[in-house]
Amino acid sequence: RVILKTIGAMLPQKKFLRIHRSFIVAVDKIRSFSRQSVTLASGQTIPVGRQYSALLAERLQNQK
């Protein structure tokens, strides 16, 4: 059984970010974000886990 943590460790950290215990997203596909959710370029909205929101905000602010 492969868990998300293992998959996340295989992905390039600069291109992917874990935003929830169930989701890893490609950073360049994020259109907008808040502390509660991320909207992808496809229009899909994904929840952001509480423990990941600060890291998400920091990472995306540093990308600008």
C-alpha positions, -999 to +999 in steps of 0.1 A: +000+000+000+014+033-011+006+063+011+004+099+001+035+108+022+055+083+002+043+098-031+050+133-019+085+124-010+091+112-046+078+145-062+100+176-067+093+198-037+096+230-057+068+219-080+043+202-057+028+210-023+008+190+001-022+211+011-044+185+029-039+150+043-056+138+011-042+162-015-009+172-031-011+198-059+012+212-085+021+247-074+019+261-109-018+249-112-030+270-083-050+299-095-060+313-061-060+303-024-073+311+010-067+295+044-096+271+037-093+262+000-073+263-032-088+269-066-069+252-094-065+264-130-092+238-140-117+256-117-117+227-091-117+238-055-098+217-030-099+221+008-067+231+027-060+213+059-055+234+090-020+221+096-010+230+060-025+265+056+005+285+070+030+266+048+008+271+018+005+309+024+043+312+030+052+292+000+029+310-024+038+344-011+075+336-017+067+326-053+056+361-063 
